[in-house]
Amino acid sequence: MRFNALSIVVVCLLAQLCPAADQGETIRRFDFADCPAGEIPQGWSLRQGGDRGQVGVHEIGYAEGWKSIRVSAAKACYLEYSLPVKPGETYRVEAFCRQVGLGSSTIQINWHMANGRLYNYDGLNSSRFRPFDKRWNRAFLVAVVPRNVVNMKLVLCVENQKINTDTVWFSGISIVKPTSELYAPAPDQPAPLVEVDLDSGDYNLFTSNLETLHTLRMACVNHSDNVMDEPIAEWVTPASAPRYAKFLRDSGFNAVLTNGQRYLMSDSKDHKPYPDVLKGSLPFPELVENAAAFVKAFHDEGLKVYLHLTACAAPMEMREKRPDWMTVCVTDGRTKTIWGLQWLCFNNPEFRKEYLRRLGVLVEQSKCDGLMVDETSLMYETCGCGHCRDKFKRDTGITMPPEGQAWYRDLSNAVYRRYLQWRLKQYMDFNTEILANLRKHRPDGVLLSYYAVPHIPTAWVDHGISNELSATVGSTHGLETIVNYDKYWTLYIANMKLIRSAAEHGIASIFATRSDHSYNQMYYRWLLDLTQVSHRYWHWYVPEAMKRARVPLLHWETKNKNLLAGMYGGADTAVVISTRNNNLHRRPLGSINLQNSYFAVGETLTAASIPWKAVGDLDLDKPLTGKCKTLVALNLSLMSDAQAQNIRQFVADGGTLIAALDTSLYDEHGDRRRNFALADVLGCDFEAIVEQDGLLTINQPQRFLGGITGEFSSYEASVRVKPRYDGKVWGTINVDGRSMPGVVHNKFGKGQAVYFAGHVEPLIYFNELHAITVTPRPEGQSRDMAMVNLFTNLVKNTAEDRVQIDNLPACVVVETYRHDYNDKQGFMVCLFNGTGFFTEGRPQKESISYPDIRSQLPDKDKPIVIRLADSTATRVFAVSPDFRGRTELEMQRTDAGVSVKLPTFGNLIMIYFE
Ligand SMILES: [Zn+2]
């Protein structure tokens, strides 16, 4: 049980961090020298399925005498090599790769158990090569074989190549057993235990749905008899449910989410196990009886029960039974299989009617409290069935182009853009109907929504859903996290803020879901969740010891439940992330696009201890004045006239707008405007797009920029603008010897705008962040710290956050919240000791540690001082998992507000101004 996910794999991308290749015992080395050109080398195999393009050995490799494996025009090509291994062994896998054109290339390690099944674990297992630069790059992975694993599969993955010249070469692949412990991460610093004195009154069950969601402590319960390699003695049955219910109640939960009735459309047991819940889904109507017994057992203990269902995903046998119900690919007219399941089209009136009928029966008879319904969207290239085509024509007046036409995924095509928006509406309509169906039988019933895979650049497009719509549908909103978020934890924070931005339009209760493999990991992740005032949906299938270990954490949440409810982002800086913009304008200028622009800004602010919040389309559609003091809207290309007016008014009322490139150059449908909608606010008019690198120079010191002057790394792309009378040019860009405005400052009304005529984000982006598109920055080159400083100064100086903290060590995460729950109003400042999770200035971690804060204080003889402006607080107290109970803090009242002294803190502290 020693091997936890954190110690499994270490990834390094930078060449200078790479050890010499001959350190250790070489188990395999592949130079492919003896393999004829064009062939697949012996021992390697191509995974079945997928459009793999051309693949085979090529004469030229990384070193003299080496050959390579070349892959071109591959939509999805996976070359695999299998090696028997033993748990606990350490391996280093290394490869060189060169890439031309589009596509992504990675090396990946998959683990397999004795039964041949994939061992699914929550850690990093792949390393992406740097794309675009046409040179040989090296990547390596260091991995410790997890328990129960007998086989390591090394996979060379190539995806998303488009044309024949999109090519990747792999060469010099080696598998080495390192002789030293050099590559294994340091062991985790053991997480402290959490101690809490729970009074009988703290744990009140039998509460309303709404109160339960506000103070959510939800356990996920599968009904299946096993999960991965973790044998579970028995299936949770109606007979055993009361015992489980009592155990969960005693553990501190107040709700369960059960998967036992996932497939409503299944009518028989005569089928292979279904993916996802395996044997957990009974045929209809047996599953209704089972669910009813289950719900009753948990209700008897005072817990709320939410049913986790699928809507459109269906077992494969549905294909034979109801071929006419299937979704149809827009591009090739075929039915679509996703994740080994068939997809049904909810625009098929027969299916929709039958599904909603069964749902009604389930809700009525089971007496469940709410639902979480997955797969309520038309995903990827669906749907182009007859019903969808008819409806699209009816709704929009536009005929959907026939199959085989190259309109799909072409964002320059107005029909495609229209289709994407139409599809979102279909999602919304279907969910609205599901909710109405639930409320018919349970007037106080709730829908739980969650958002997944936001790290995939096309997720928001392909999945046919949006974060905002999901949140609009659900009463509480969550995030299904992915493995890499653990290592790149500022990315996790940025994602939770995205979830919060949408959830605050509802009851502002958010949650995250992931499974933990060790107490250290669980504790660390729990702290991250607390910084975001996020609840968790706790997985049932974790090792038995973990179920006991998490009880104090749940009890801490129970004790402090009112502080984890009704919290709203309190930061005076807001970063815009617009789903609509990202859906309809996939490739803004430059290589960094979509949500990565948001992540670049957000993570930079988190790393600089600047509190910030996210605002999305739902916010932009409403008046923004009072929402924040500084609005960062880099590359917000698409904007409706109404949104532009909200931003204009925000600036006129005294706010600061920080914008860049083509912000407001397109209308809400993605059609280009002649000029920026916000030209008057920005103080400049649009002239032309310049798709060339340019060097930014600032000559005159400006107070808002912290007085920084000099040359910066080149802007990756720029826009030529003409300043208006009031627009002051703060910096210039030099493109091919020609100078043009680079930064324009404009006073507008009581506020101001700062416009960057080039692409700021690639310069401040943490390029190492895994699993999301990297920017083409030369190997080894880190962020442009001059730009990082300039940008953070600009944000800090313009926002002048109402919370100011003196004597704070670097790398402490600062979050602020406005509290409004039941009769309580207040303000909370949350400090998280992130000092152990920065590696050479990058927010990432190889292992968990919590260095002491006191020794890192800028002035060791002075306390940390937190000042809160405009506060009428009468007392201040602190709670923390680091100590029992509450600590009253002495409060000083000043002209500007109040302040408290904090001698030091441990791992996380919440300071509440009441
Ligand atoms: Zn359809």
Residues whose N, C-alpha, C, O or C-beta is under 5 A from the ligand:
A	BS01	ZN	C345 N347 C383 G384 C385 C388
